[in-house]
Amino acid sequence: MICVPLAEPTSKQARRSMIEAAARADIVELRLDQFDELPDSKALAGILADRPCPVIVTNRPKSQGGRNDWDDDVRLKTLDAAIELGADYVDVELELAGKIGHRRRTRLVVSYHNFASTPLDLKKKYAELVDTGADVVKLATMANSIIDNLRMFDVLREAAVPCIGLCMGELGLISRVLGRKFGTMLTYAPMDRAKETAPGQVLLDDMIGLYNYRSITSDTAVYGVIGNPVAHSVSPHVHNAAFRALGINAVYVPFKVEGDVRNFIEASRGIPVKGYSITVPHKQDAMAALDEVDSLCRKIGAVNTVVNHKGRLVGSNTDWTAAIEAIETALIGETLAGRRVALIGAGGTARAIAFGLRAKGALTCIFNRTPERARDLAADAECKWRPLDEIESAEADIIINSTSVGMHPNVDETPVPASVFRRKMIVFDAVYNPAETRFLREAKEAGCLTVCGMDMFVNQAAQQFKTWTEMNPPRELMEAIVREQLVSLED
């Protein structure tokens, strides 16, 4: 179920929001702790009368995420009143569970919240909640690592009593979306960000439209992008739209991995994930966590695509073909052979592009802020290298930025000064968000022919989709979704 929390200051507004939410939600949570003044029994009866959907009545203290700090006795009285009025559920904290009176038809949710961390003894905490005699137990803990979500999934898998299990914060997003796959009773989704009642909640529009939450089952295949940051990635929009268009029972989510990516990939085998997109900064380190890597990918030393073949994780790299295809469109029938290329960067994307340029016969020179990394990549790709501060002296026909400099939200940054651009150069930026970076804008002003990273992004996304599903991707739809998302981000 999808539950919309109602964080309203008055009874009248709460009732209005309940009616609005009921059109799309399965259940609402009436957060009495968000009211300016605690409603009396008459006001509460007015909210609950002829309700358009089931209601959970909750009254949290400030320590548990509430807005007001009414004492426990006052809060308990409002919950008892809700029971007398026939509320579908009341939600109370573990410490007060034994003080709730006769419940009649109202079902009791007993909650444990931890806004600091996800304890290692989650299963023990679940058992404590069950021992209260609760009809439903709720675990809501702060995710300090994406792996915390995987431990929450383990609790949900084994739960004998109906359980709401989720991790809070940005790192907890996957628990809110994928919890349904593992058996959570519901997920919370506010109608707008101002009505968020806990950190990291996914908006109702995104839960329904982006993640297609109601279609998720225990059989739903899981895909996702591993990176840091990933909050503004358009990949979930692109791949989820493609899955829907082709009727594939799958969902694609962002995996924000801050620590060692190898630990996450190993731990997540238990989900299991059917396929990954790998983005910065994990393209090189992720290789060590895989069971198999194709020969070209091993030469490149970076991976951007992983597919799960019957439990074996196999890595490949579609960055180089995607980038070369995007650049070649600007050559209008000509080839890269003999073209002088200045490649900025020495990370995973740069390695892929460097090997692609070598395969096409381009004359490449690597420019990087850290000379040692430029030298190492140049040795592997059998090309030249120079420190980045010497790029203004480069005699190049094509300049490529393969770094993340200029990517949202740092849109005012650029890897090089505008003085490096000369008329009729071809300038390509692997960054796709925003669609026109400062790097490309200054190149265009200098009379260069520019190629945006969106072309490379769509190319590699389409290739990844086919690798995972063995189906031809809806490429036109994917490109349209990328354009739509980039426009919305600019607005």
RODO-2510 file (C-alpha; in nm, 4 decimals, decimal comma):
residues 491
     n   res          X          Y          Z
     1     m     0,0000     0,0000     0,0000
     2     i     0,0963     0,3638    -0,0464
     3     c     0,0325     0,5799     0,2596
     4     v     0,0179     0,9578     0,2312
     5     p     0,1135     1,1329     0,5567
     6     l    -0,1092     1,4314     0,6315
     7     a     0,1071     1,7010     0,7896
     8     e    -0,1543     1,9742     0,8232
     9     p    -0,1965     2,2455     1,0900
    10     t    -0,5790     2,2284     1,1236
    11     s    -0,8640     1,9784     1,1148
    12     k    -1,0169     2,1456     0,8112
    13     q    -0,6953     2,1260     0,6102
    14     a    -0,6351     1,7674     0,7200
    15     r    -0,9817     1,6653     0,6002
    16     r    -0,9303     1,8420     0,2662
    17     s    -0,5921     1,6751     0,2142
    18     m    -0,7351     1,3357     0,3075
    19     i    -0,9933     1,3627     0,0293
    20     e    -0,7279     1,4723    -0,2191
    21     a    -0,4871     1,1943    -0,1186
    22     a    -0,7547     0,9225    -0,1288
    23     a    -0,7834     0,9661    -0,5065
    24     r    -0,4387     0,8080    -0,5497
    25     a    -0,3295     0,6618    -0,2153
    26     d    -0,4433     0,3410    -0,0458
    27     i    -0,4315     0,4794     0,3069
    28     v    -0,3421     0,8053     0,4854
    29     e    -0,1646     0,8816     0,8100
    30     l    -0,3291     1,1556     1,0172
    31     r    -0,0377     1,3205     1,1971
    32     l    -0,2010     1,4919     1,4944
    33     d     0,1422     1,6078     1,6147
    34     q     0,1546     1,8423     1,3141
    35     f    -0,1574     2,0359     1,4225
    36     d    -0,1296     2,3887     1,5640
    37     e    -0,3641     2,2781     1,8416
    38     l    -0,4513     1,9244     1,9411
    39     p    -0,8069     1,8482     1,8161
    40     d    -1,0744     1,7494     2,0669
    41     s    -1,2961     1,4437     2,0159
    42     k    -1,5538     1,6421     1,8184
    43     a    -1,2943     1,7780     1,5750
    44     l    -1,1347     1,4345     1,5407
    45     a    -1,4761     1,2816     1,4711
    46     g    -1,5267     1,5370     1,1952
    47     i    -1,2040     1,4325     1,0267
    48     l    -1,2742     1,0599     1,0503
    49     a    -1,6455     1,0700     0,9605
    50     d    -1,7233     0,9249     0,6167
    51     r    -1,3521     0,8982     0,5475
    52     p    -1,2733     0,8140     0,1831
    53     c    -0,9969     0,5672     0,2691
    54     p    -0,8445     0,3877     0,5704
    55     v    -0,6662     0,6096     0,8245
    56     i    -0,3726     0,5607     1,0587
    57     v    -0,3907     0,8053     1,3507
    58     t    -0,0491     0,9030     1,4861
    59     n     0,0644     1,1526     1,7503
    60     r     0,4436     1,1590     1,7785
    61     p     0,6572     1,3431     2,0357
    62     k     0,9309     1,5715     1,9047
    63     s     1,1931     1,3091     1,9858
    64     q     1,0224     1,0779     1,7356
    65     g     0,9797     1,3316     1,4571
    66     g     0,6682     1,5152     1,5790
    67     r     0,6176     1,8894     1,5504
    68     n     0,4695     1,9397     1,8983
    69     d     0,5794     1,8023     2,2312
    70     w     0,2577     1,7223     2,4107
    71     d     0,3133     1,4964     2,7111
    72     d     0,2533     1,1230     2,6839
    73     d    -0,0789     1,1218     2,8687
    74     v    -0,2240     1,3836     2,6345
    75     r    -0,1040     1,1956     2,3287
    76     l    -0,2441     0,8674     2,4559
    77     k    -0,5842     1,0267     2,5172
    78     t    -0,6053     1,1351     2,1532
    79     l    -0,5176     0,7839     2,0371
    80     d    -0,7790     0,6340     2,2721
    81     a    -1,0306     0,8822     2,1316
    82     a    -0,9388     0,7732     1,7786
    83     i    -1,0035     0,4128     1,8795
    84     e    -1,3445     0,5069     2,0222
    85     l    -1,4230     0,6782     1,6910
    86     g    -1,3335     0,3639     1,4936
    87     a    -1,0019     0,4668     1,3372
    88     d    -0,8608     0,1888     1,1188
    89     y    -0,5181     0,2020     1,2861
    90     v    -0,3457     0,3901     1,5654
    91     d     0,0323     0,4106     1,5752
    92     v     0,2185     0,4337     1,9064
    93     e     0,5842     0,4136     2,0054
    94     l     0,7250     0,0933     2,1566
    95     e     0,7662     0,2543     2,4999
    96     l     0,3926     0,3343     2,5270
    97     a     0,2466     0,0258     2,3602
    98     g     0,1273    -0,1232     2,6906
    99     k    -0,0717     0,1876     2,7776
   100     i    -0,3124     0,1740     2,4838
   101     g    -0,6603     0,0740     2,6013
   102     h    -0,9166    -0,1644     2,4528
   103     r    -0,8792    -0,1514     2,0761
   104     r    -1,2154    -0,2781     1,9482
   105     r    -1,1854    -0,2973     1,5686
   106     t    -0,8872    -0,0608     1,5520
   107     r    -0,5568    -0,2281     1,4731
   108     l    -0,2464    -0,1293     1,6667
   109     v     0,0808    -0,0294     1,4989
   110     v     0,3746    -0,0321     1,7404
   111     s     0,6732     0,1665     1,6151
   112     y     1,0453     0,1892     1,6709
   113     h     1,2250     0,4940     1,5302
   114     n     1,5976     0,5580     1,5280
   115     f     1,6977     0,8880     1,3669
   116     a     2,0706     0,8284     1,4197
   117     s     2,1427     0,4845     1,2751
   118     t     2,0205     0,1387     1,1757
   119     p     2,1113    -0,0851     1,4714
   120     l     2,2862    -0,4136     1,4109
   121     d     2,0226    -0,5928     1,6199
   122     l     1,7267    -0,5091     1,3922
   123     k     1,5843    -0,8588     1,4210
   124     k     1,5926    -0,8365     1,7995
   125     k     1,4134    -0,5013     1,7840
   126     y     1,1510    -0,6555     1,5552
   127     a     1,0976    -0,9335     1,8120
   128     e     1,0478    -0,6737     2,0894
   129     l     0,7786    -0,5039     1,8822
   130     v     0,6037    -0,8338     1,8144
   131     d     0,6054    -0,9163     2,1873
   132     t     0,3796    -0,6148     2,2547
   133     g     0,0928    -0,7927     2,0810
   134     a     0,0900    -0,5417     1,7966
   135     d    -0,1187    -0,6089     1,4882
   136     v     0,1495    -0,4347     1,2818
   137     v     0,5086    -0,3520     1,3743
   138     k     0,7071    -0,0636     1,2287
   139     l     1,0831    -0,0201     1,2059
   140     a     1,2087     0,3161     1,0783
   141     t     1,5842     0,3704     1,1082
   142     m     1,8388     0,6088     0,9617
   143     a     2,0536     0,4675     0,6817
   144     n     2,4171     0,5679     0,7210
   145     s     2,5202     0,3210     0,4528
   146     i     2,3266     0,1786     0,1635
   147     i     2,3960    -0,1652     0,3116
   148     d     2,1648    -0,0743     0,6026
   149     n     1,8759    -0,1193     0,3574
   150     l     1,9801    -0,4763     0,2888
   151     r     1,9558    -0,5615     0,6590
   152     m     1,6088    -0,4089     0,6673
   153     f     1,5123    -0,6306     0,3722
   154     d     1,6273    -0,9352     0,5698
   155     v     1,3860    -0,8430     0,8512
   156     l     1,0996    -0,7998     0,6051
   157     r     1,1691    -1,1353     0,4404
   158     e     1,1424    -1,3193     0,7716
   159     a     0,8595    -1,1186     0,9302
   160     a     0,5714    -1,3355     1,0559
   161     v     0,3699    -1,0368     1,1816
   162     p     0,2811    -0,7621     0,9290
   163     c     0,5739    -0,5223     0,9201
   164     i     0,6453    -0,1724     0,7935
   165     g     1,0226    -0,1625     0,7449
   166     l     1,2128     0,1303     0,6004
   167     c     1,5350     0,3248     0,6224
   168     m     1,5295     0,7032     0,6404
   169     g     1,7505     0,9606     0,4708
   170     e     1,8819     0,9782     0,1140
   171     l     2,0632     0,6479     0,1563
   172     g     1,7359     0,4828     0,2538
   173     l     1,5493     0,5540    -0,0699
   174     i     1,5748     0,1985    -0,2007
   175     s     1,4013     0,0636     0,1107
   176     r     1,0998     0,2837     0,0400
   177     v     1,0743     0,1667    -0,3214
   178     l     1,1864    -0,1968    -0,2952
   179     g     1,0268    -0,2712     0,0417
   180     r     0,7154    -0,3947    -0,1390
   181     k     0,9232    -0,6662    -0,3088
   182     f     1,0296    -0,7973     0,0315
   183     g     0,6922    -0,7741     0,2026
   184     t     0,6570    -0,4360     0,3723
   185     m     0,2956    -0,3524     0,4525
   186     l     0,3200     0,0009     0,3135
   187     t     0,5446     0,2874     0,2157
   188     y     0,4986     0,6560     0,3022
   189     a     0,4769     0,9069     0,0170
   190     p     0,3818     1,2737     0,0758
   191     m     0,1982     1,4703    -0,1912
   192     d     0,4600     1,7471    -0,1848
   193     r     0,7996     1,8007    -0,0265
   194     a     0,6678     2,0541     0,2274
   195     k     0,4507     1,7782     0,3803
   196     e     0,7371     1,5335     0,4334
   197     t     0,7159     1,3802     0,7825
   198     a     1,0464     1,1910     0,7822
   199     p     1,3754     1,2419     0,5967
   200     g     1,4064     1,0709     0,2604
   201     q     1,0404     1,0102     0,1793
   202     v     0,9691     0,9620    -0,1920
   203     l     0,6970     1,1881    -0,3335
   204     l     0,3651     1,0295    -0,4276
   205     d     0,4010     1,1298    -0,7939
   206     d     0,7418     0,9592    -0,8123
   207     m     0,6303     0,6501    -0,6247
   208     i     0,3434     0,5965    -0,8688
   209     g     0,4764     0,7472    -1,1910
   210     l     0,8524     0,6975    -1,1756
   211     y     0,8851     0,3710    -0,9822
   212     n     0,5476     0,2167    -1,0730
   213     y     0,5238     0,1047    -0,7094
   214     r     0,1908    -0,0741    -0,7294
   215     s     0,3242    -0,3111    -0,9948
   216     i     0,6172    -0,4247    -0,7794
   217     t     0,5879    -0,7844    -0,6587
   218     s     0,8225    -1,0413    -0,5104
   219     d     0,9046    -1,1410    -0,8701
   220     t     0,9959    -0,7915    -0,9882
   221     a     1,3490    -0,7750    -1,1292
   222     v     1,5707    -0,5055    -0,9775
   223     y     1,8136    -0,2888    -1,1734
   224     g     1,9904     0,0300    -1,0730
   225     v     2,2684     0,2822    -1,1059
   226     i     2,5616     0,2733    -0,8646
   227     g     2,7287     0,6094    -0,8123
   228     n     2,7872     0,9065    -0,5870
   229     p     2,6070     1,1362    -0,6331
   230     v     2,3009     0,9775    -0,7984
   231     a     2,0109     1,1913    -0,6719
   232     h     1,9833     1,3838    -1,0005
   233     s     2,0451     1,0886    -1,2324
   234     v     1,7868     1,0608    -1,5098
   235     s     1,8619     0,6885    -1,5509
   236     p     1,5664     0,5780    -1,3323
   237     h     1,3301     0,7837    -1,5484
   238     v     1,4729     0,6405    -1,8700
   239     h     1,4895     0,2727    -1,7775
   240     n     1,1646     0,2574    -1,5824
   241     a     0,9827     0,4157    -1,8772
   242     a     1,1412     0,1588    -2,1092
   243     f     1,0387    -0,1303    -1,8825
   244     r     0,6801    -0,0031    -1,8757
   245     a     0,6692     0,0450    -2,2524
   246     l     0,7751    -0,3154    -2,3155
   247     g     0,5706    -0,4670    -2,0323
   248     i     0,8745    -0,5893    -1,8390
   249     n     0,8221    -0,6606    -1,4673
   250     a     1,1236    -0,4637    -1,3458
   251     v     1,2181    -0,1528    -1,1503
   252     y     1,5323     0,0614    -1,1707
   253     v     1,6532     0,2528    -0,8638
   254     p     1,9483     0,4745    -0,7641
   255     f     2,2096     0,3116    -0,5414
   256     k     2,4116     0,5837    -0,3704
   257     v     2,7318     0,4110    -0,2602
   258     e     2,9618     0,6276    -0,0515
   259     g     3,2103     0,3675     0,0688
   260     d     3,3764     0,0680    -0,0918
   261     v     3,1612    -0,0284    -0,3900
   262     r     3,2868    -0,3855    -0,3686
   263     n     3,1252    -0,4303    -0,0287
   264     f     2,7893    -0,3127    -0,1597
   265     i     2,7939    -0,5305    -0,4714
   266     e     2,8839    -0,8361    -0,2670
   267     a     2,6187    -0,7655    -0,0031
   268     s     2,3484    -0,6946    -0,2623
   269     r     2,3800    -1,0368    -0,4231
   270     g     2,1074    -1,1338    -0,1799
   271     i     1,8465    -0,9087    -0,3456
   272     p     1,9522    -1,0147    -0,6186
   273     v     2,0043    -0,7261    -0,8600
   274     k     1,9686    -0,8264    -1,2264
   275     g     2,1771    -0,5460    -1,3684
   276     y     2,3729    -0,2338    -1,2787
   277     s     2,4767     0,0850    -1,4477
   278     i     2,8066     0,1972    -1,2911
   279     t     2,8925     0,5651    -1,2871
   280     v     3,1425     0,7957    -1,1165
   281     p     3,3361     0,7366    -0,9002
   282     h     3,3038     0,3561    -0,9038
   283     k     3,3765     0,2491    -1,2626
   284     q     3,7237     0,1172    -1,1849
   285     d     3,6838    -0,0221    -0,8328
   286     a     3,3634    -0,2105    -0,9204
   287     m     3,5559    -0,4478    -1,1465
   288     a     3,7094    -0,6272    -0,8481
   289     a     3,3631    -0,7282    -0,7224
   290     l     3,2568    -0,9010    -1,0434
   291     d     3,2821    -1,2669    -1,1402
   292     e     3,3706    -1,1986    -1,5008
   293     v     3,4762    -0,8993    -1,7104
   294     d     3,4999    -0,9019    -2,0888
   295     s     3,8445    -0,8645    -2,2451
   296     l     3,8010    -0,5085    -2,3737
   297     c     3,6618    -0,3954    -2,0410
   298     r     3,9677    -0,5414    -1,8693
   299     k     4,1949    -0,3516    -2,1075
   300     i     4,0056    -0,0304    -2,0435
   301     g     4,0227    -0,0918    -1,6687
   302     a     3,6718     0,0384    -1,6066
   303     v     3,3195    -0,1017    -1,6145
   304     n     2,9873     0,0761    -1,6661
   305     t     2,7502    -0,2170    -1,7252
   306     v     2,6890    -0,5284    -1,5151
   307     v     2,4472    -0,8109    -1,5920
   308     n     2,3551    -1,0960    -1,3603
   309     h     2,3831    -1,4254    -1,5502
   310     k     2,2375    -1,6912    -1,3202
   311     g     2,4158    -1,5507    -1,0173
   312     r     2,7380    -1,4563    -1,1943
   313     l     2,7999    -1,0824    -1,2288
   314     v     2,9472    -1,0033    -1,5693
   315     g     3,0889    -0,6610    -1,6507
   316     s     3,1328    -0,4761    -1,9780
   317     n     3,1855    -0,1215    -2,0977
   318     t     2,9485     0,0591    -2,3327
   319     d     3,0955     0,4050    -2,2683
   320     w     3,3484     0,3890    -2,5478
   321     t     3,1080     0,2810    -2,8212
   322     a     2,8453     0,5283    -2,6990
   323     a     3,0931     0,8186    -2,6970
   324     i     3,2523     0,7351    -3,0308
   325     e     2,9101     0,7009    -3,1931
   326     a     2,8102     1,0435    -3,0578
   327     i     3,1318     1,2089    -3,1814
   328     e     3,1165     1,0451    -3,5238
   329     t     2,7719     1,1955    -3,5872
   330     a     2,9423     1,5353    -3,5914
   331     l     3,1959     1,4189    -3,8529
   332     i     2,9182     1,3726    -4,1118
   333     g     3,0455     1,0612    -4,2827
   334     e     3,4134     1,1177    -4,2119
   335     t     3,6207     0,9085    -3,9716
   336     l     3,8248     0,9742    -3,6601
   337     a     4,1371     0,8301    -3,8210
   338     g     4,4186     1,0847    -3,8102
   339     r     4,2154     1,3418    -3,6134
   340     r     4,4017     1,5171    -3,3335
   341     v     4,2054     1,4737    -3,0100
   342     a     4,2607     1,6410    -2,6727
   343     l     4,0990     1,4172    -2,4097
   344     i     4,0453     1,5820    -2,0695
   345     g     4,0455     1,3425    -1,7759
   346     a     4,1964     1,0099    -1,6759
   347     g     3,9134     0,8361    -1,4900
   348     g     3,6874     0,5504    -1,5916
   349     t     3,5062     0,7349    -1,8701
   350     a     3,8339     0,8736    -2,0063
   351     r     3,9839     0,5246    -2,0185
   352     a     3,6901     0,3943    -2,2189
   353     i     3,7012     0,6840    -2,4652
   354     a     4,0812     0,6659    -2,4997
   355     f     4,0671     0,3019    -2,6059
   356     g     3,7815     0,3798    -2,8441
   357     l     3,9801     0,6609    -3,0042
   358     r     4,2784     0,4309    -3,0379
   359     a     4,0619     0,1688    -3,2100
   360     k     3,9440     0,4366    -3,4554
   361     g     4,2964     0,5583    -3,5368
   362     a     4,2698     0,9014    -3,3735
   363     l     4,5847     1,0853    -3,2583
   364     t     4,5027     1,1316    -2,8907
   365     c     4,6679     1,3331    -2,6138
   366     i     4,5491     1,2924    -2,2539
   367     f     4,5273     1,6087    -2,0416
   368     n     4,4712     1,5696    -1,6683
   369     r     4,5112     1,7722    -1,3495
   370     t     4,7122     1,4868    -1,1948
   371     p     4,9977     1,4232    -1,4415
   372     e     5,0742     1,0760    -1,3072
   373     r     4,7261     0,9502    -1,3937
   374     a     4,7473     1,1028    -1,7414
   375     r     5,0841     0,9332    -1,7945
   376     d     4,9523     0,5941    -1,6806
   377     l     4,6460     0,6101    -1,9056
   378     a     4,8562     0,7280    -2,2005
   379     a     5,0864     0,4295    -2,1541
   380     d     4,7932     0,1883    -2,1520
   381     a     4,6167     0,3496    -2,4500
   382     e     4,9436     0,4057    -2,6395
   383     c     4,8998     0,7783    -2,6852
   384     k     5,0522     1,1081    -2,5656
   385     w     4,9824     1,2991    -2,2460
   386     r     5,0315     1,6457    -2,0987
   387     p     4,9386     1,8231    -1,7717
   388     l     4,5995     1,9927    -1,7923
   389     d     4,7486     2,3403    -1,7540
   390     e     4,9204     2,2943    -2,0934
   391     i     4,5996     2,2350    -2,2882
   392     e     4,5901     2,5872    -2,4318
   393     s     4,8913     2,4955    -2,6421
   394     a     4,7246     2,1805    -2,7766
   395     e     4,6786     2,1585    -3,1536
   396     a     4,3526     1,9678    -3,1550
   397     d     4,0713     1,9118    -3,4005
   398     i     3,8507     1,7649    -3,1281
   399     i     3,8337     1,8363    -2,7547
   400     i     3,6581     1,5917    -2,5239
   401     n     3,5711     1,6441    -2,1571
   402     s     3,5393     1,3074    -1,9859
   403     t     3,5396     1,4427    -1,6296
   404     s     3,2374     1,5245    -1,4125
   405     v     3,3355     1,8932    -1,3922
   406     g     3,0303     2,1044    -1,4743
   407     m     2,7807     1,8323    -1,3801
   408     h     2,4712     1,9294    -1,1835
   409     p     2,4701     2,0881    -0,9304
   410     n     2,8107     2,2454    -1,0035
   411     v     2,6913     2,3938    -1,3322
   412     d     2,9148     2,7019    -1,3194
   413     e     3,2334     2,4967    -1,3320
   414     t     3,4335     2,4098    -1,6441
   415     p     3,7485     2,1983    -1,6819
   416     v     3,9326     2,4450    -1,9073
   417     p     3,9351     2,8187    -1,9890
   418     a     3,7379     2,9375    -2,2918
   419     s     4,0620     3,0419    -2,4616
   420     v     4,1327     2,6793    -2,5626
   421     f     3,8487     2,6809    -2,8166
   422     r     3,9007     2,7691    -3,1833
   423     r     3,6511     2,7985    -3,4650
   424     k     3,5365     2,4743    -3,6304
   425     m     3,6712     2,2531    -3,3539
   426     i     3,4457     1,9655    -3,2536
   427     v     3,3843     1,9840    -2,8780
   428     f     3,2208     1,6969    -2,6892
   429     d     3,1224     1,6857    -2,3219
   430     a     3,0439     1,3494    -2,1588
   431     v     2,8426     1,5344    -1,8925
   432     y     2,4729     1,5169    -1,9833
   433     n     2,3190     1,7023    -1,6868
   434     p     2,2798     1,9883    -1,7717
   435     a     2,2298     1,9352    -2,1437
   436     e     2,4436     2,2402    -2,2228
   437     t     2,7317     2,2748    -1,9798
   438     r     2,9399     2,5867    -1,9409
   439     f     3,2140     2,3952    -2,1292
   440     l     2,9854     2,3503    -2,4315
   441     r     2,8346     2,6967    -2,4081
   442     e     3,1759     2,8643    -2,4237
   443     a     3,2810     2,6354    -2,7081
   444     k     2,9698     2,7284    -2,9069
   445     e     3,0384     3,0990    -2,8471
   446     a     3,3862     3,0441    -2,9924
   447     g     3,2405     2,8991    -3,3126
   448     c     3,2915     2,5305    -3,2354
   449     l     3,0624     2,2451    -3,3340
   450     t     2,9384     2,0997    -3,0049
   451     v     2,8135     1,7533    -2,9138
   452     c     2,6322     1,7159    -2,5822
   453     g     2,6658     1,4277    -2,3419
   454     m     2,2996     1,3398    -2,3826
   455     d     2,3828     1,1653    -2,7114
   456     m     2,6402     0,9469    -2,5390
   457     f     2,4053     0,8859    -2,2465
   458     v     2,1199     0,7636    -2,4659
   459     n     2,3587     0,5461    -2,6666
   460     q     2,4988     0,3710    -2,3616
   461     a     2,1580     0,3438    -2,1900
   462     a     2,0134     0,1714    -2,4960
   463     q     2,3091    -0,0671    -2,5107
   464     q     2,2752    -0,1456    -2,1394
   465     f     1,9038    -0,2143    -2,1744
   466     k     1,9659    -0,4642    -2,4516
   467     t     2,2456    -0,6303    -2,2540
   468     w     2,0149    -0,6796    -1,9551
   469     t     1,6924    -0,7788    -2,1301
   470     e     1,8065    -0,9129    -2,4688
   471     m     1,5292    -0,6948    -2,6144
   472     n     1,5562    -0,4008    -2,8510
   473     p     1,5192    -0,0821    -2,6446
   474     p     1,2550     0,1830    -2,7216
   475     r     1,5267     0,4304    -2,8174
   476     e     1,3043     0,7177    -2,9275
   477     l     1,1162     0,6998    -2,5979
   478     m     1,4412     0,6906    -2,4012
   479     e     1,5726     0,9976    -2,5813
   480     a     1,2456     1,1833    -2,5277
   481     i     1,2531     1,1028    -2,1549
   482     v     1,6100     1,2327    -2,1235
   483     r     1,5201     1,5592    -2,2963
   484     e     1,2103     1,5982    -2,0814
   485     q     1,4016     1,5402    -1,7606
   486     l     1,6845     1,7755    -1,8490
   487     v     1,4370     2,0520    -1,9325
   488     s     1,2580     1,9997    -1,5982
   489     l     1,5883     2,0184    -1,4105
   490     e     1,6787     2,3440    -1,5833
   491     d     1,3408     2,4890    -1,4827
***
